[in-house]
């Protein structure tokens, strides 16, 4: 099967999530959700899923879709992928350089290739990701433009206030329908974080576990406007969260709140869960405000002291 570089990258990322335990045995991989998460069409997603099935990572069930195999041991090699970025480090460097005015607001692809020692395909990939997250756009002529709005402190505050309005309301929609399979998967992910995954996950993966949780709840509202609003807000906030990602301490509190919400939804207590969710988002904004005051703008990402907590 001939596979595009983009599909290989997506397959590699999905495979890593399986190995990390983020996607457990029998987890259902829905093309629509993956398409939204990766910001691509369904065609490369389907190709990536088919590739992973051929490698024995996934199994396809008739009229049901793709699922993670029981006891899968990945055979999908990370080698031999010429245009695959080795890690998200270059993306973080670009984001940090932009946040701290180390690069101009308008750049060419050649400028980024020279600065970060990347191939043409890698530069396109990293710029496409930035555009998908809402902080870069291609100019009408030659080159790319980084968006000033993404650097404003007020933007992050507005995003969280917006989410605190929309997400709790989604749980109270008359069309809300509990997806028990999705909720069980979210519970498994949050519980594994307390078992040491918080200390082992990459910053990007830590952020994605929270993003996936909140988007899963928004999807259950069965209101497409609620869901799409949450997805778009999450894409923009990724840039503004990079500087705080290594504060792993706060992910224990985050996971604890998430598990509390899972309990409430399983009991049908949506009103109480809506209240907890609003408080959770408001608290997250306050934590980030405190952290940003502690970290000088030109300082490299520090590693705070970590604690070992257990879920309650």
N, C-alpha and C positions, 0 to 999 in steps of 0.2 A: 504494500500500500504506500503510495507516494504521499508524504506528509509535509506540509508547509512548516517553515521555521516558527511561525506564530503558534501553530498547533502543537509543535514539539515543546515550546516554552510553557504553554498552558498545561500540557500533559505532565511536564516535569513538576510544575507547581502543585498540581493536584496530587501527584505521587508523593511529594514531600509532605503534604497534609495528611496523607494516609499513614506514612511512616511516623510522623509526629504524634499520631493519635487524634488529630483534630477531626479526621473522618474515620469513624470506627467501622467495625464489621457490619455489613448490611446497610450502611448509610446510603440513602438514595441521592444520586447526583442528577439534578434536574437541569436540563440544558438552558431553560429560560433564566433560572436564577444564576447560573454560572455566566451566562452572557451578560447579565447586568453587573455581576461582581467584577468581571474582567474588562468590561466596557468594550466588548467586541460583538460581532454578529454571531448567530447560532452556528453558522457553517464551520468555523475553526473549532468551536466547542465540540460539535458532534465528531469532528475528525480526531480531536484529542481523546475523547471518550472511547472511540473505536480503537485507537492506538493502545490505550491502556487495557482494553479488553483483550487485544491480541497478545499483550505482555503478561496476562494473567492477573492483573491488579484488580480489574473490574469484571463483572459478569452482566450480560444483557438478558433481561427477562422479557419474554414476548408480551407486548402491549403494556409494559410497565416501565421500561427504561433500564438505566445502568445502576448497579449497586456494587459496593465494595465487597470483595470476596472475604469469606471467613478465613482467618489465619494467613492472610496474604503475605508473601515475602517478595518484595519488589525485585524485578529483574530489569527495571528500566534504568539504563545507564545515564549518568550525568555527563559522561564524556561524549565527544564527537558531536557537540552542538556548537558550531562555530560562532553563531550570533547570539548565544545565550549569555546574558550578564552573569558573572560568577556569583554575585550577591547583590542585595539592594543597596550596598554601600554607596555606589556612584550616584544613585538617585537621591540618597540623603545628602551627599556632598553638594550636589547641584542645588537642592532645596536650601541647605544651610548657607551656601554661597549667595543665593538670591536674597534670603532673609537678612543677611548681614552685609549687603551691598558690595560683595566682592566681585560681582560680575555686572555688566551693564544691563539695562532693562530690555534691550533689543540685541539679539545675537544671531549669528549664522550657524548652520550645522557644522561648517568647517571649524569655526571657533571652538565649539564644544568638543569636536573630535580631537583637536590639538590640545586643549586644556586637560581633558580627562583620559586621553589616550584610548579612544574608542573607535570602533569601526563605524561605517556609515549606517549599517543596520541597527547597531546598538544605540546610536544617537537618535534615530527615528523612534526606536522603542521607548527610550526614556522620555523623549519629548511628547510622544503620544500618551504616555502615562500621566505626565504633568498636565496635558490638555484635558484628559479624562477627569483628573482631580480638580480642574477648574482654575489653575493658576498659570496657564500658558496658552497661547493661541498662535496659529500660523498667520503671518502678515500677508496682506494681499499681494505684495511683491515678493521679494526674496528675504528669507529669514523668519525668526520667531520673536514674539513679544511676551514678556512676563507681566502678569497683571498686578497692578499696584494694590488693588482691593484685597488681594490675598495676604498682604503684609500688615494690614491694619488690625490692631488689637480689638477694635470694635467689631470687626467681622466675626471673630471667634465668639465673642459675647452674643452677637445677634444670632449666630447659628445655634448656640445652645438654648437661647431663649425661644427661638423658633421651634426647636425640637421639643422643648418642655411644653409647648402649646399643642403641637401636632401629635406627638407619639402617645401621650396619655389619652388624648381624645380618640385615637384609633382603637384603643382597647374597649371603648364604650360604643363603638359603631354598631347599629342594629344588624349589620352584615357580618360582624365578627364571628369567626368560626375557629374553634380550637383545633390546631393540628397537633395531635398527641405524639405522632412520630417525630415531627420536627422539634417539639418541646423536649422529648426524651433525649434527642441527640444533643440539644443545647445543654441539658442537665449533665450529660456525660462529659462534654467538653469542659464545662465550668468545674466539675469535680476533679477532673484530671489536672487542672491547673493547680489545685491545692496539693496535689501529690508530687509537685516538683516542676511541672511544666512552666510555671511563671518564671522560674529561674533559668530555664533552658531555651525558651522560645526567643526567636529574633524579635527586635522591636516591631518590625512590620507585622509579624504574625500575632503579637500581642494586641496590636491595634485591630487587626482583622477579626479576632475572636469577639471583641466587643461590637464591632460593626455588624458581624453576622448575627449576633444575638438580637440587636435592636431591629435589624431589617427583617428578621424572622417574625418578630412580634408585629411589626408594621404590615407584613404580608398577610397575617391572619385577620387583619381588619377587613380584608376583601374590598377595600376602597383603593382603587388604583392611584388616586391623587395623593392619598396619605402615603402610600408606599413609595411612589416616585419622588415625593418631596423629601422623604427621609433619605433615600438613596443619593439624591443630588446634594443634600446638606452634608452627608458623610464624605462625599468626594472632595468637597471644598475644605472640610476641616482637617483632612489628612496632612496637608502642608503645615497648617498652624499647630499641629500636635507633635511634629517631629522632635522639637526641642524637649518635650516632656516625656517622650516615650520610655526612656530608660529609668524613670522613676517606678521601678517594679513594685515598690511597696504599695502603691495605690491600687494595683491590680488585684490584691487580696480583698480589699474593700469592694471593688467593682464586682468580683466574682461572687462574693457573699450576697450583694444586692441582687444579682442576677438569679441566684438560686432561690432567694426569697420570692422573687417574682414568679419563677416557675412553680413553686409551691402554691402560690395564690391562684394562678391561672388553672392549675390542675384541679383545684377545689371550686372553680367557678366564681371566685371572688374578684371579678374584674374591676369593680369600683375601688377596692382596696389596693389592687395592683396598680391601677392608674395613679393613685396617690403616691405609692412607693416609687413608681417610675418618674414622676415629676420631681420628687425630692432627690432621687438619684441623679438626674440630669442637672439639677440646680447645684447639688453638692460637687459634681464633677467640674463645673465651671469655677466654683470657688477654689477647689484644689489646684486647678491650673493657674489661677490668678496668683495664688501664694507661691507656687513653684516658679513662675516666670519672674517674680520679684527676687527670688533667690539666685537665679542664674543670669549672669551678665550676658548681654547680647553677643559678645565676641568670644565667649568661653566655649570650649569644646564640651560635648555632652558628658556630664559627670555621672559617676555611679554612686547613688546614695546607699547608706547602710540598709541591708535587707533584713526582713524578719520572716520567720517561719510560722505561719498561722494555720489554723485548721478551720474548716467551714463550720458554721453553727446552724 
